[in-house]
Amino acid sequence: MKTVLISGGGIAGPALAFWLRRFGFAPTVVEIAPGPRPGGQTVDLRGVSRVVAERMGLMPAVGERQLHERGLAYVKADGRQAAAMPAELLDGAGPVAEIEILRGDLAEILADATSEVEYLYGDSVTELTQDPSGVDVTFASGTRRRFDLVIGADGVHSRVRRLAFGPEEQFVHHLGGYTSYFTVEAPEDLEHWMKIHTAPGGRWVGLRPDRDPRFAKALLSFRSPLLTYDRRDVEAQKRLVRSRFEGLGWHTAHILNGLDASDDFYFDTISRVEVPEWSRGRVALVGDAGYCGSPMAGHGTALSLVGAYVLAGELAAAQGDHVRAFPAYQTRMQAYVEQRMELPPGGIKMAMPMSAFGIAYRDFVLRVMTSRLLAGVLAKSAVAKPDAIDLPDYRARVR
Ligand SMILES: Cc1cc2nc3c(=O)[nH]c(=O)nc-3n(C[C@H](O)[C@H](O)[C@H](O)COP(=O)(O)OP(=O)(O)OC[C@H]3O[C@@H](n4cnc5c(N)ncnc54)[C@H](O)[C@@H]3O)c2cc1C
């Protein structure tokens, strides 16, 4: 049985472990955090990612934890609505999709679905040495083990990518912003909407419904060139975020009150990841580690679930021969990845304007696009884009 080490127990890692085990491999997942990471906002399952989730048998659990957001509304400092995109307007193809679930809930469902897999929590890979028959791995804990293959599913700042492909700067492109997510108590007026207040300086103060109505998922995002900070120092990151938002209107004070107490705080750059070739010998990448359009593009969860399925499926179809399977995985995924990494029109500049005029202009454009006159055109343009991938049923081939 071929042994596969997967670095990263987020979304792509457990999904890959699920399929590899199903197809007769022996996966091990190493995750730097002490357990499955909670947190994150709503992510969506649409198109082929839903097909993959169905094939994994996850939909009953997803259905139980599904959220029903009414849409996205931009609000002013006093809470009045400036513009809105109701979910039904784009029939689930807009920023709020038909099947929405909290990222933390999906991570938990995936952990449950892979309870038979070996997980090494609180550890990470520090060294990789490949030779023609396998990969020697050294872990931070000091353990050394040998695997047939190693997969980097360790996110935007992938260590496996750094060790096997080269420095992060070659592959990660900063789009000019940072984002943070955490849970706070819900204010009364959210009414199942995702609400965002945009303040001058390219700052977003947002709240989205939680599954538990007592809480809401806060987001604080801001435009900025690259900053230097310690990725492990959560308290310093919280201070940095606070300093950018103090004094703003709407629910900012309430959100900042919840910031210090939050135990699921997540902070990262808004970045794209582009790696020309997703494998080097016996090492390959899946999910954000290999391809990521940033939270501005969305689709990170979908790309992870589909990428994990295709990678495992191609390895199974090639009887574990990575020399054939890794390029086949990339060929099958490439067009879909490029399609789903596309940023919305205007990118970060349009979504997070720097000036009051820019904010008013963005809201005006959204009001026009969602007006009775143009809503039909908008809906048509959003719906007519099927996923650019032909998804084989590897289950049938491998049986
Ligand atoms: C806590 C959290 C919250 C998030 N919230 C959102 C959100 O609200 N909206 C959104 O669009 N995207 C969010 N993301 C990103 C989103 O999950 C990904 O874009 C997408 O699901 C792709 O998944 P992934 O498994 O490739 O990467 P990720 O979900 O980022 O998972 C990578 C995993 O690798 C682990 N890891 C990192 N370095 C190492 C290492 N050296 N060794 C071992 N393990 C390592 C991380 O702890 C993490 O669990 C979040 C990610 C995390 C970790």
The ligand as an SDF file (V2000), in Angstrom:
LIG
                    3D

 53 58  0  0  0  0  0  0  0  0999 V2000
   -8.9260   29.1400   10.1940 C   0  0  0  0  0  0  0  0  0  0  0  0
   -9.1770   29.4660    8.7480 C   0  0  0  0  0  0  0  0  0  0  0  0
  -10.2550   30.2770    8.4010 C   0  0  0  0  0  0  0  0  0  0  0  0
  -10.5190   30.5840    7.0700 C   0  0  0  0  0  0  0  0  0  0  0  0
  -11.6040   31.3410    6.7670 N   0  0  0  0  0  0  0  0  0  0  0  0
  -11.9140   31.6040    5.4900 C   0  0  0  0  0  0  0  0  0  0  0  0
  -13.0660   32.3720    5.1440 C   0  0  0  0  0  0  0  0  0  0  0  0
  -13.8040   32.8130    5.9980 O   0  0  0  0  0  0  0  0  0  0  0  0
  -13.3070   32.6520    3.8450 N   0  0  0  0  0  0  0  0  0  0  0  0
  -12.4820   32.1710    2.8620 C   0  0  0  0  0  0  0  0  0  0  0  0
  -12.7430   32.4390    1.6900 O   0  0  0  0  0  0  0  0  0  0  0  0
  -11.4070   31.4320    3.1470 N   0  0  0  0  0  0  0  0  0  0  0  0
  -11.0880   31.1450    4.4260 C   0  0  0  0  0  0  0  0  0  0  0  0
   -9.9780   30.4050    4.7260 N   0  0  0  0  0  0  0  0  0  0  0  0
   -9.1870   29.8820    3.6210 C   0  0  0  0  0  0  0  0  0  0  0  0
   -9.9090   28.7050    3.0160 C   0  0  0  0  0  0  0  0  0  0  0  0
  -10.0860   27.6970    3.9730 O   0  0  0  0  0  0  0  0  0  0  0  0
   -9.1140   28.2010    1.8490 C   0  0  0  0  0  0  0  0  0  0  0  0
   -9.0220   29.2200    0.8790 O   0  0  0  0  0  0  0  0  0  0  0  0
   -9.7120   27.0320    1.1070 C   0  0  0  0  0  0  0  0  0  0  0  0
  -10.6530   26.3180    1.8140 O   0  0  0  0  0  0  0  0  0  0  0  0
   -8.5850   26.1230    0.6490 C   0  0  0  0  0  0  0  0  0  0  0  0
   -8.2920   25.1860    1.6540 O   0  0  0  0  0  0  0  0  0  0  0  0
   -6.8610   24.6360    1.9460 P   0  0  0  0  0  0  0  0  0  0  0  0
   -7.0920   23.3750    2.7110 O   0  0  0  0  0  0  0  0  0  0  0  0
   -6.0550   24.5930    0.7030 O   0  0  0  0  0  0  0  0  0  0  0  0
   -6.1820   25.7330    2.8660 O   0  0  0  0  0  0  0  0  0  0  0  0
   -6.4980   26.1070    4.3710 P   0  0  0  0  0  0  0  0  0  0  0  0
   -7.9400   25.9830    4.6730 O   0  0  0  0  0  0  0  0  0  0  0  0
   -5.8490   27.4100    4.6110 O   0  0  0  0  0  0  0  0  0  0  0  0
   -5.7710   24.9620    5.2260 O   0  0  0  0  0  0  0  0  0  0  0  0
   -4.3940   24.8330    5.3390 C   0  0  0  0  0  0  0  0  0  0  0  0
   -4.0830   24.0910    6.6240 C   0  0  0  0  0  0  0  0  0  0  0  0
   -2.6830   23.8570    6.6960 O   0  0  0  0  0  0  0  0  0  0  0  0
   -2.2480   24.1200    7.9980 C   0  0  0  0  0  0  0  0  0  0  0  0
   -0.8220   24.4420    7.9210 N   0  0  0  0  0  0  0  0  0  0  0  0
   -0.2410   25.6000    7.5670 C   0  0  0  0  0  0  0  0  0  0  0  0
    1.1000   25.4760    7.6000 N   0  0  0  0  0  0  0  0  0  0  0  0
    1.3550   24.2120    7.9670 C   0  0  0  0  0  0  0  0  0  0  0  0
    2.5520   23.4770    8.1570 C   0  0  0  0  0  0  0  0  0  0  0  0
    3.7670   24.0390    7.9870 N   0  0  0  0  0  0  0  0  0  0  0  0
    2.4650   22.1820    8.5300 N   0  0  0  0  0  0  0  0  0  0  0  0
    1.2620   21.5860    8.7320 C   0  0  0  0  0  0  0  0  0  0  0  0
    0.0680   22.2480    8.5670 N   0  0  0  0  0  0  0  0  0  0  0  0
    0.1480   23.5440    8.1780 C   0  0  0  0  0  0  0  0  0  0  0  0
   -3.1120   25.2550    8.4760 C   0  0  0  0  0  0  0  0  0  0  0  0
   -3.1620   25.3210    9.8850 O   0  0  0  0  0  0  0  0  0  0  0  0
   -4.4600   24.8730    7.8820 C   0  0  0  0  0  0  0  0  0  0  0  0
   -5.2060   24.0430    8.7290 O   0  0  0  0  0  0  0  0  0  0  0  0
   -9.6710   30.0840    6.0440 C   0  0  0  0  0  0  0  0  0  0  0  0
   -8.5710   29.2880    6.3770 C   0  0  0  0  0  0  0  0  0  0  0  0
   -8.3180   28.9650    7.7150 C   0  0  0  0  0  0  0  0  0  0  0  0
   -7.1350   28.0930    8.0610 C   0  0  0  0  0  0  0  0  0  0  0  0
  1  2  1  0
  2  3  1  0
  2 52  2  0
  3  4  2  0
  4  5  1  0
  4 50  1  0
  5  6  2  0
  6  7  1  0
  6 13  1  0
  7  8  2  0
  7  9  1  0
  9 10  1  0
 10 11  2  0
 10 12  1  0
 12 13  2  0
 13 14  1  0
 14 15  1  0
 14 50  1  0
 15 16  1  0
 16 17  1  0
 16 18  1  0
 18 19  1  0
 18 20  1  0
 20 21  1  0
 20 22  1  0
 22 23  1  0
 23 24  1  0
 24 25  2  0
 24 26  1  0
 24 27  1  0
 27 28  1  0
 28 29  2  0
 28 30  1  0
 28 31  1  0
 31 32  1  0
 32 33  1  0
 33 34  1  0
 33 48  1  0
 34 35  1  0
 35 36  1  0
 35 46  1  0
 36 37  1  0
 36 45  1  0
 37 38  2  0
 38 39  1  0
 39 40  1  0
 39 45  2  0
 40 41  1  0
 40 42  2  0
 42 43  1  0
 43 44  2  0
 44 45  1  0
 46 47  1  0
 46 48  1  0
 48 49  1  0
 50 51  2  0
 51 52  1  0
 52 53  1  0
M  END
$$$$
